[in-house]
Amino acid sequence: MLSLPAIDTKLNVWTLAAVLTALYGLCGILRGWWHASLGKRRRLIRAYRRMAPYVRHDYVTELFGEPAWEHRQTVRTYGADAGADEDELDVVLRDVELTVRTWPLGLLGYLVTWCNEHDEVLMYSLTTRSRLFRPRISVGPYRITLGRTPLSSLPAPGQDDAGPWHGLGARRFSYAEQHYFGNPGGYLHWAVGVSDAGSPAHPPIGCTEDTWGPTELAGYRRQARINSVLIIGSTIDLESVLPYGIAPDHDRVRLLELRHPARVTLASRYHAVISTGKHWKNRREN
């Protein structure tokens, strides 16, 4: 009579358990990578598109969590002279202290809000610092992609318009220009530009009073890619904010050491799978 070989069911059970554990660990690695990279990027873009001027600060924290930095900064705002005649109201500039809050979006970028004493968001900015974070943003009737769209894709500032603003020092630099489209743009002001806190970085080299002419400005706008956008829904005087207010203060945010979230997730998952595999191997040998 033909005899069947003996089957070690105990060995098969442990092998199946090890395979299932490895598959579970692999799924965890893929899920962690998604939530830390591409999935996180989609969540941030979706949350940003839900923002608007004059929303509450609590609403922003529901979308992005608690900010990492908070400080007070004085800006100038336009307002009517309270002592003037009602028939002839004069517009005056006043100094107002706003609360500036900054969120680091991992290694992808930064979100900054400027709030009044009632914690209403008067203006807010978004900055990209990674090739993985290239959100498409509406600037009035135009659509731009942070980190890719050149400044020349938007209308050039007119002679009667304020700006552009630029600054270039030994370490810091920034460039900003404003755009206003009336009713098609919801009567909002947009400031777009290049910040040293974002990427790609393109310093406005040669932006001195003697050499920064129309030709040099047009050449810079063709080469520089927009990495920051500031949306203003109030009567704030942009001269008191730009150019460096278009993005977070680089000297402040660079002090925070950030590790790549996807790399951290993959490393932790990898070590967890290796540890589990060694545990099952030891049990099989025993």
C-alpha positions as CSV (number, residue, x, y, z in Angstrom):
1,M,0.0,0.0,0.0
2,L,1.3,3.5,-0.9
3,S,2.0,5.5,2.2
4,L,1.6,9.3,2.2
5,P,4.5,11.4,3.5
6,A,4.0,12.8,6.9
7,I,3.0,16.5,6.9
8,D,4.2,18.7,9.7
9,T,1.1,20.8,10.2
10,K,2.8,22.7,13.0
11,L,5.5,24.0,10.5
12,N,2.9,25.0,8.0
13,V,0.9,26.9,10.5
14,W,4.0,28.9,11.6
15,T,4.9,29.5,8.0
16,L,1.5,30.8,7.1
17,A,1.5,33.0,10.2
18,A,4.9,34.5,9.2
19,V,3.6,35.2,5.7
20,L,0.5,36.9,6.9
21,T,2.5,39.0,9.4
22,A,4.8,40.1,6.6
23,L,1.9,41.0,4.4
24,Y,0.3,43.0,7.2
25,G,3.5,44.8,7.8
26,L,3.9,45.6,4.1
27,C,0.4,47.0,4.0
28,G,1.2,49.1,7.0
29,I,4.3,50.4,5.3
30,L,2.4,51.4,2.2
31,R,-0.4,53.0,4.2
32,G,2.1,55.0,6.2
33,W,3.9,56.1,3.1
34,W,0.7,57.2,1.5
35,H,-0.5,59.2,4.6
36,A,2.9,60.8,5.0
37,S,3.5,61.8,1.4
38,L,0.9,61.9,-1.4
39,G,-2.1,61.5,0.8
40,K,-0.9,64.3,3.1
41,R,-0.4,66.5,0.1
42,R,-3.9,66.0,-1.0
43,R,-5.3,66.7,2.5
44,L,-3.3,69.9,2.8
45,I,-4.4,71.2,-0.6
46,R,-8.1,70.3,0.1
47,A,-7.9,72.1,3.5
48,Y,-6.3,75.2,2.0
49,R,-9.0,75.5,-0.6
50,R,-11.6,75.6,2.2
51,M,-10.0,78.8,3.6
52,A,-11.1,82.4,2.9
53,P,-10.5,85.9,4.3
54,Y,-12.3,86.7,7.6
55,V,-12.7,83.1,8.7
56,R,-12.1,82.4,12.4
57,H,-8.7,81.3,13.8
58,D,-10.5,78.3,15.4
59,Y,-11.7,77.3,11.9
60,V,-8.1,77.2,10.7
61,T,-6.9,75.1,13.6
62,E,-9.6,72.6,12.8
63,L,-8.1,72.3,9.3
64,F,-4.4,72.3,10.1
65,G,-4.1,71.8,13.9
66,E,-2.2,74.1,16.2
67,P,0.4,76.5,14.8
68,A,4.1,76.2,15.7
69,W,4.8,79.9,15.9
70,E,2.8,82.9,17.0
71,H,4.0,86.5,17.3
72,R,2.7,90.1,17.1
73,Q,3.5,92.4,14.2
74,T,2.5,96.0,13.6
75,V,1.1,96.9,10.1
76,R,-0.7,99.9,8.7
77,T,-4.4,99.8,7.7
78,Y,-6.6,102.3,5.8
79,G,-9.5,103.8,7.6
80,A,-11.7,106.8,7.8
81,D,-10.8,109.8,9.9
82,A,-13.2,109.7,12.9
83,G,-12.9,113.4,13.4
84,A,-13.6,114.4,9.9
85,D,-17.0,115.6,8.5
86,E,-19.3,112.9,7.4
87,D,-19.6,114.5,3.9
88,E,-15.9,114.7,3.5
89,L,-14.3,111.6,5.0
90,D,-10.6,111.5,4.8
91,V,-8.7,108.1,4.4
92,V,-5.9,107.8,6.9
93,L,-3.3,105.2,7.8
94,R,-3.3,103.7,11.3
95,D,-0.9,101.3,13.0
96,V,-2.6,98.1,14.0
97,E,-1.0,95.1,15.7
98,L,-1.9,91.7,14.2
99,T,-1.3,88.2,15.4
100,V,0.9,86.2,13.0
101,R,0.7,82.4,13.2
102,T,2.8,79.9,11.2
103,W,2.1,76.3,10.5
104,P,5.0,74.1,9.1
105,L,3.3,71.6,6.7
106,G,5.9,68.9,7.3
107,L,8.6,69.3,4.7
108,L,6.1,70.4,2.1
109,G,5.7,74.1,2.9
110,Y,4.2,76.7,5.3
111,L,0.9,78.3,6.0
112,V,0.8,81.8,7.6
113,T,-2.3,83.7,8.9
114,W,-2.6,87.3,10.0
115,C,-5.4,87.9,12.5
116,N,-6.9,91.0,14.2
117,E,-7.9,91.3,17.8
118,H,-11.1,89.3,17.2
119,D,-9.0,86.4,15.7
120,E,-10.4,87.0,12.2
121,V,-8.0,86.0,9.5
122,L,-7.4,89.2,7.5
123,M,-4.9,87.6,5.2
124,Y,-3.1,84.3,4.8
125,S,-0.2,82.9,2.7
126,L,0.9,79.5,1.4
127,T,4.5,78.7,0.6
128,T,5.9,75.6,-1.1
129,R,9.4,74.2,-0.3
130,S,9.2,70.8,-1.9
131,R,8.8,69.3,-5.4
132,L,6.2,67.0,-4.0
133,F,4.0,70.0,-3.1
134,R,2.9,71.9,-6.2
135,P,-0.7,73.0,-5.4
136,R,-2.8,74.8,-8.1
137,I,-4.2,78.1,-6.8
138,S,-6.6,80.6,-8.2
139,V,-5.3,84.2,-8.5
140,G,-8.4,86.0,-9.7
141,P,-9.3,84.6,-13.1
142,Y,-5.8,83.0,-13.4
143,R,-4.6,79.6,-12.2
144,I,-1.0,79.1,-11.1
145,T,1.0,76.2,-9.7
146,L,3.3,77.1,-6.8
147,G,6.9,76.2,-7.7
148,R,6.2,75.9,-11.4
149,T,4.4,79.0,-12.8
150,P,6.7,81.9,-13.7
151,L,5.8,85.4,-12.6
152,S,5.4,86.4,-16.2
153,S,2.3,84.3,-16.5
154,L,0.4,87.0,-14.6
155,P,0.0,90.6,-15.9
156,A,3.0,92.8,-15.3
157,P,2.5,95.5,-12.7
158,G,1.5,98.8,-14.2
159,Q,3.2,102.1,-13.6
160,D,0.3,103.3,-11.5
161,D,0.2,100.2,-9.4
162,A,2.0,99.9,-6.0
163,G,5.0,97.7,-6.1
164,P,6.7,95.5,-7.0
165,W,8.6,95.1,-3.7
166,H,12.0,93.4,-3.5
167,G,14.7,92.9,-1.0
168,L,18.2,91.4,-1.2
169,G,20.6,91.2,1.6
170,A,23.6,89.2,2.6
171,R,21.4,86.2,3.7
172,R,17.8,87.1,3.0
173,F,15.9,87.9,-0.1
174,S,12.3,88.3,-1.2
175,Y,10.2,89.6,-4.1
176,A,6.5,90.3,-4.2
177,E,4.0,92.0,-6.5
178,Q,0.3,92.5,-6.1
179,H,-2.6,91.9,-8.4
180,Y,-6.2,93.1,-8.2
181,F,-9.0,92.1,-10.6
182,G,-12.1,93.8,-9.2
183,N,-15.3,91.9,-9.3
184,P,-13.9,88.8,-11.1
185,G,-11.5,88.4,-8.3
186,G,-14.0,88.9,-5.5
187,Y,-12.5,92.4,-4.8
188,L,-9.5,90.7,-3.1
189,H,-5.8,91.5,-3.4
190,W,-3.3,88.9,-4.3
191,A,0.5,89.1,-3.7
192,V,2.6,86.6,-5.5
193,G,6.4,86.3,-5.4
194,V,9.5,84.4,-4.5
195,S,10.6,83.9,-0.8
196,D,13.8,82.7,0.7
197,A,11.7,80.3,2.8
198,G,10.3,78.6,-0.3
199,S,11.5,76.6,-3.3
200,P,12.6,77.1,-6.0
201,A,14.6,80.1,-4.7
202,H,15.5,82.8,-7.3
203,P,17.0,85.9,-5.6
204,P,16.3,89.2,-7.3
205,I,19.9,89.9,-8.0
206,G,20.7,93.4,-9.1
207,C,17.5,94.9,-7.7
208,T,19.1,98.2,-6.8
209,E,17.7,101.6,-7.7
210,D,20.3,102.1,-10.4
211,T,20.1,98.8,-12.2
212,W,16.5,97.4,-11.6
213,G,14.8,98.8,-14.7
214,P,11.9,97.6,-16.8
215,T,14.1,95.3,-18.9
216,E,15.7,93.7,-15.8
217,L,12.3,93.3,-14.1
218,A,10.8,91.6,-17.2
219,G,13.8,89.3,-17.4
220,Y,13.4,88.3,-13.7
221,R,9.7,87.7,-14.1
222,R,10.3,85.3,-16.9
223,Q,12.8,83.3,-15.0
224,A,11.5,83.3,-11.4
225,R,8.9,80.7,-10.4
226,I,6.2,81.7,-7.9
227,N,6.7,79.8,-4.6
228,S,4.5,82.0,-2.3
229,V,1.0,83.6,-2.6
230,L,-0.6,85.9,-0.1
231,I,-4.4,86.6,-0.2
232,I,-5.5,89.9,1.4
233,G,-9.1,90.5,2.1
234,S,-8.8,93.7,4.2
235,T,-7.7,97.3,3.9
236,I,-4.1,96.6,4.9
237,D,-1.4,98.8,3.4
238,L,0.9,96.3,1.6
239,E,3.8,98.6,1.9
240,S,4.0,97.7,5.6
241,V,3.9,94.0,4.9
242,L,5.8,93.2,1.6
243,P,8.1,91.9,0.4
244,Y,9.1,89.7,3.3
245,G,5.5,89.3,4.6
246,I,4.6,87.2,1.6
247,A,5.9,84.1,3.4
248,P,7.1,83.1,6.9
249,D,10.2,84.6,8.4
250,H,13.0,82.4,7.2
251,D,15.2,83.1,10.3
252,R,12.4,81.8,12.5
253,V,11.2,78.7,10.6
254,R,14.7,77.4,9.7
255,L,15.4,76.7,13.4
256,L,12.8,73.9,13.5
257,E,14.5,70.6,12.5
258,L,12.0,68.5,10.5
259,R,12.5,64.9,9.5
260,H,11.0,63.6,6.4
261,P,7.6,62.0,7.5
262,A,7.6,59.3,4.9
263,R,11.2,58.3,5.7
264,V,10.4,58.2,9.4
265,T,7.2,56.1,8.8
266,L,9.1,53.6,6.5
267,A,11.9,53.2,8.9
268,S,9.6,52.5,11.9
269,R,7.5,50.1,9.9
270,Y,10.6,48.3,8.5
271,H,12.0,47.8,12.0
272,A,8.6,46.5,13.3
273,V,8.4,43.9,10.5
274,I,12.0,42.8,11.1
275,S,11.4,42.5,14.8
276,T,8.2,40.4,14.2
277,G,10.0,38.2,11.7
278,K,12.8,37.4,14.2
279,H,10.2,36.7,16.8
280,W,8.4,34.1,14.6
281,K,11.7,32.6,13.6
282,N,12.8,32.1,17.2
283,R,9.5,30.4,18.0
284,R,9.8,28.0,15.1
285,E,13.3,27.0,16.2
286,N,12.1,26.4,19.7
